[in-house]
Amino acid sequence: MNTALAAMMAAAWLGLLTSISPCPLATNIAAVSYLSRRMHSRRMAVAGAVAYALGRVLIYLLIGLLVVYGLAAAPALSSFLRNEIGPFLGPLLICVGLVLIGWLRLPLNFGVANESVARRLAGFGLAGEFMLGMLFALTFCPVSAALFFGTLTPLAITSGLPVPVFLVFGLGTALPVGIIAVFIALGLKAAGQIVGCIQRWQGAVRCVTASVIIAVGVWLTLTSSLGLFSPQP
């Protein structure tokens, strides 16, 4: 499989996983309730969902590029990230997987989302919905932070495609909100069923993804970090 395509698929999956993680899931459900109040037509439904998605994408792109190119600004650190990060990726992925399944807890819970502010923003039309997406994207909990900084950022660095990776990730985080919001606007009862299904299965999806991440981390640790199973010269 093409390396760039694999990176995009991984970024999309990490975005979807982030959107159904406990903290982002709560903000996404809140976003759906705010957006649905203004959706009086199919056109407004689609436009509102797109505006919200673009707000999320912009924030994730800015944060990601700030981290990547901020680190790259230090020559020694930039050289390390390009050439020496390989042996550290395995242990890092193992830690991310342990965070996802709750065996390792990060003392982190950062967010600027405020219900009263979100309610006011939702009343400003498309501009408000765009800012609502930006606001909710700034809410990080241990799971979403581990996925973004521990998995997505190394992926962006090692793939050499930081802009597309962060763009696809941002779209992935907003996709469920857009689908559910459009369903609500169209009066489809499936919207509530989708939310319920996400809430029921998000734990299992997170555990499966964590298992894959840990397995990849163990393999990279054995091969890149410890030098096992590598071909003999």
Summary of the structure (lengths in Angstrom):
residues: 233
radius of gyration: 18.9
end to end distance: 27.2
largest distance: 67.9
contacts: 794
relative contact order: 0.22
helix: 80%
strand: 1%
